[in-house]
Amino acid sequence: MKASPLLLALAALSPACSFLSPELSLGTPRFTERSSGAARAGTDSSLLQGAPDTLFYISAVSFPRDYDWQKDSAFGAVNCTLKFYRGQEKLLSVPAGPAQKISAHPDKHHIIETSLFTEYCDSYGTTVKRDGELLASWPEPEFLQGICMKDGALYTIGRGVGTKGFSYRRNGEVLMKIDNGSVFGGFDKDTYGATGALYQDGGALYFAYKTEGGGMCTAYLVKDGVPEMLFSKPSLDIFDIKISGGRTGAFYSENGVPVFSFGGKQVNVRAAGSVLWDDGEILQLGGEPCVVGHFRRKANAPRGFGLGREGTVSYLYDGSDFFYFDASGGEFLSFNQPGRGWEDYYFFNRHCASFIGGELAAVLTPRVHGSGAMMVYRSDTLKYELHGFLSGIAVEIDD
């Protein structure tokens, strides 16, 4: 793990810290829809001069100038404008809000490759759009856990409102419906990418889920819509199931003992048998299978956040708000309530930052009206003057 120039740069901007903002009333995350209004961009172009092959994709929402979007007294009744940028270049500016079935909530924006996907859920159903254009809609309201395009079709996984199951869909049509089961991964997870619980590996589309009943816990891996039962046992607490590089990983606790298998081999993440894991996700760092999550050194010890790999467990924090990693380079960055520089900005969710090439790029929106939102990368800034906020970023290295 290394100190990020981004965190050092922000430390110079202001002095103390409250990292996330409960004050922003955008509705319950991944539940309540709302809206917003209009923007324009400005920049320090030196950011792009040093790295012409690095492309930054940034999503934003702007509001009418006379509307206080931080208080959000209209609770989504105000029309808004959804914007999408590549660096300074504005790629998209479309009306949004309830009438357009485009949410203003940052959790509902997903930058996937070079497109901006939005999800909208209300009592009338679910709508998915790409760059403002309709891809699919269906009458059942769902909170999406995964979105992925494959061979020109839209695939989604969604949890029904007030249900204990999920639906797997192609262009809005149900391919699989599980009434009592939970999917591994999602947009808010540390090791699942921009597409959430749905992802491609070796050209195939995957997700995994578990069911519990009759004293048994059963794990399934789904490849291109075909489920395969991996194992079914009593007294299991399954943390994660994932395909990575063509190899299947499973991380679970059996009768309180953590078990991590990857590619058919056991990986020791117990550190001489003293570590008990409460949760965790599977990843690879530089080709090495690892897990990241919360653990205890012994049964009644305080809980910490760390990284487990063969024979060792590295302690990172008591708890970690955000964890980012670069699989190919083996680098990672974890931070929890940075000490300085963040208190004056909104940083809505993990998709407000992207970690690539060992560097963190982040979008930050000032709490004070009149000062510009910005993207920060390698101590440089790219500024956006808008009455609203930046909702996400993705970084692409153009080969």
C-alpha positions, 0 to 999 in steps of 0.5 A, a space after each residue: 500500500 502507498 500514500 496517494 498523491 491525491 490524498 496529499 494534495 487534498 490535505 493541502 486544500 483545507 484542515 480537518 475531516 468529515 468524509 461522507 455527507 449525511 447532510 445531502 438529501 438525495 433520498 435513501 441511497 438505491 431507493 428514492 428517486 429524485 432530480 436536478 438542473 444545468 452545467 458548464 465546464 472549465 479546466 486546468 488543461 495541464 492535467 491532460 497534457 502530460 498523459 494524452 493516453 489517459 481518458 477521464 469519463 465523468 458524470 454530473 448532475 446540475 440543477 436550476 440556479 434558484 434551487 438549493 439542491 443540498 436541501 432538496 426541499 422538493 424531494 425529486 420534483 425538480 427537473 434536472 440535467 444529466 451530463 457526461 464528460 470525457 475530460 473537458 469535452 461534453 459528451 452528453 447533456 440531457 433532461 433528467 428527473 422522474 418524468 424522463 425516468 433518469 435518476 439524479 442519485 449518484 448511486 444510480 449512475 454507472 460509467 461502464 467503458 465509455 458509456 453512462 448507464 442510469 437506472 430508475 425505479 419507482 412504483 411503476 417499474 424499472 428503467 435502464 438507459 444508456 447515454 439517455 436512451 432507453 435500453 429496457 424497462 419492465 413493470 416490476 420495481 427492482 434495485 439493480 445489483 448488476 448491469 452488463 452488455 454482451 453481444 448487444 443485449 442488456 443483462 441485469 440482476 435486480 432485487 425486487 422491492 420487499 422481496 428476498 430474491 432476485 431476477 436475472 434479465 435479458 433486455 428486461 425479460 426474465 431469464 431466471 427468478 430466485 424467490 429466496 436467494 442473494 447475489 454475491 457482489 454489487 455496485 457498492 462492493 470493493 472488488 466488483 467493478 463498474 458492472 456490479 454483480 454481473 461481470 465477464 471473464 474469458 468472454 462468458 458472463 458470470 454471477 454467483 448466488 446462494 440460497 439458505 433453507 432446511 439448515 443448508 446453505 447452497 452456492 451456485 455459479 451462473 455462466 451465460 445463464 446456466 447455473 451450476 451448484 458448487 456445494 451445499 453444506 450446513 453451518 456455512 457462512 459464504 462470503 464470496 464466490 467469484 470467477 477470476 482469470 478462469 479460476 473459481 474462488 470460494 471464501 466462506 466460514 464453516 463452523 467458524 473456521 475460514 476457508 478460502 479455495 481458489 482454482 481448486 487449491 486451498 489458500 491459507 488466510 488464517 495466519 497460523 489459525 488465529 484469524 477469524 473472518 467476519 466477511 470478505 471478497 475475493 480478488 487477485 493482486 499481481 496474479 496472487 489470490 487474496 481476500 479483503 474484508 473484516 477479521 478478528 485476531 481472536 473470537 472476542 478481539 476488536 474487528 479490523 479491516 485487512 488483506 489476506 493472502 497465503 500465510 499472512 493477514 495484513 491489518 489496514 484499519 479498524 474499518 475502511 470506508 474505501 478500498 481500491 486495487 490494481 489487479 495487474 500491478 498488484 497495488 492497492 489503496 485503502 482509506 478510512 476518514 482521511 485526516 485532512 482535506 476532505 471536510 469541504 467536499 461531497 464524495 458520494 460513493 466508491 464510484 467517485 474515484 478510480 484507481 489505475 496505474 497505482 494512482 487515484 483519480 477522484 471527483 469532489 463537489 464542494 459543500 459551499 455554493 459558488 465554488 467549482 466541483 473538480 476532478 483531482 489526479 496526480 496533484 492536478 485538477 480539472 474543474 467544472 463550474 455547475 450548480 450541482 455535483 459530480 456523481 462518478 468517474 472512470 479512467 481508461 488507458 487508451 492503447 
